[in-house]
């Protein structure tokens, strides 16, 4: 399971204030906490700062990688901001995200093509947000083929089928989960990734729905999540779900987590 730590996002008030103040200590503490909790990538987002996003995104990458031996997930649709961030990034970054929306696709393909970058491929098009599995598969097919034709290896593609709130349509969870299974079956070699918290938007006690949804999606093949890794219950649930899904030979990861006291919630 690939875990992208989601906390360094300028839309969160404390993070936005820290970015604006160039509060290195605060940003580095959040990055270290996420990394030590099990994040494989640290998401960095400065999207609220119109006009300053490239500068701030570059600063975030440098600040984070000074204290963690971990790549960043560069979270922006702006190629200029991404290129600024990549100019100081160490290792292989992940780009979050390209979509089938023409303006976004055309802007980001030149940045990604022929590189070793990992890329989140979001199932969104100019026709709007997909609602059914078939909608998602049509978009995924075009995105994957387009990326491969631009020399992006299948193993570097993380398809995000796009989570939508269950409060607005009772089929959204099932359609997403079935999409994960179909994508992993039809497009051998790609990965699937999502920010799952949207599923519970507008509902009380969201963490319970988020945890259950993650476990259900892992059972269908999901192998990447953009989450808060400081949620110990979530992280313990993911380890357990992967073991039950047959991705943990002889329960090695499960037993290691037990020895490391990761189940002491």
Secondary structure, 3 states (H helix, E strand, C coil): CEEEECCCECCCHHHHHHHHCCCHHHHHHHHHHHHHCCCCEEEEECCCCCCCHHHHHHHHHHHHHCCCCCEEEEECCCHHHHHHHHCCCCCCCEEEEEEECHHHHHHHHHHHCCCCCEEEEEEEECCEECCCHHHHHHHHHHHHHHHHHCCCCHHHEEEECCCCCCCCCCCHHHHHHHHHHHHHHHCCCCEECECHHHHHCCCCCHHHHHHHHHHHHHHCCCCEEEECCCCHHHHHHHHHHHHHCCCCHHHHHHHHHHHCCCCCC
